[in-house]
Amino acid sequence: MNLYFINTIITTTINIINIIKKDDKMEEYDIIIIGSGPAGLTAGIYAGRQGSKTLLLDKGLTGGNGLEVPSMENYPGFELIAGMSLIAKIKKQTEKNAEIRELEEVKSVEGKEEGFQVKTNKNSYFAKVIIFSTGTRNRLLKVPGEEEFKGKGVSYCATCDGILYKDKDVLIIGGGNSAAQEAIFLKNVGCNVTLVHRRDELRAEKYLQNKLKEKKIPVIWNSVVEEIKGNRMIESVVLKDKDNNKKEIKTQGIFIAIGDIPNSKIAKDLGLELDDYNYIITDKNQRTNQKHVYVAGDVTGGVKQWVVACGEGAIAATSAFHDLEHPS
Ligand code: NAP
């Protein structure tokens, strides 16, 4: 036997021992919930109260996009509340029932006998059940200057950055609920805000449209962003209307609120069925096409409202518990 061969055998043996050791050390949970927005947090409350050992993992801070909602007037029980405040309340309640680990990004979920192996950037876990509540991320305009001026006048979060633009001219792009709400928020913090929408009518709910009128927020209709220009910070935005006429508008900020994209890649890699827009397909009990895998919240598409996400989180955890207790 030559030295190279012996060395290979030793290295392979050490690797196998390491893999076994790592698996032995894997922390075990009944339920791992991926994503800690309103859906994941509510699933955590329900899972913990059912007696399941539950872990929530989030690549960012608890709350996800929920932290960015400036104000809500349609969450039952609260006439007016900021997303951040409501998340803080729900988080406190969840922590009594489940463990939350922030800044821990799930890299993969792999089906194993009797459960799943969840690998993150920090650890490896075993869980009998997985609940995906991974939400969505901002859709990008994909125009020249967007990437270059991110954080230098280009923002996707009025709640986070709005105050920096007090007394300044800003544009908000989009025609949905987010754009309307953020425009109102920006006006309230003292920005000179103008809404830019690609059509001649808004998608936002009527009550938000009325508020835009009340606040006298001007709208530039039938226009899209062609380019974002500047030097160190943004200085202007080139708009193009439906007749292809271009005009350059001076502005110090541009807030982009043009919808979202589902975070479903890991679910897809696990073999979950997605629809044509990459939302995870679920039945009315939040079950997916894979046994012991459930889904809740915006990543399922449909009505993207907090109250719906919370409801789906509750259903997902209840179905998971039922299926564990009644194996077929
Ligand atoms: P949305 O409803 O999908 O609206 C996106 C808007 O951006 C639409 O007006 C769309 O124009 C426009 N748009 C899309 N791509 C564009 C592009 N490349 N250039 C210019 N404009 C573009 O998204 P959202 O407002 O972020 O809302 C997402 C979901 O969350 C919705 O279901 C909404 O109801 C919900 N939401 C609820 C609340 C609440 O609790 N009250 C608050 C915020 C959001 P078109 O209209 O022409 O398609």
Residues whose N, C-alpha, C, O or C-beta is under 5 A from the ligand:
A	BS01	NAP	L141 G174 G175 G176 N177 S178 A179 R198 R199 R203 A257 I258 G259 D260 G302 K304 Q305 W306
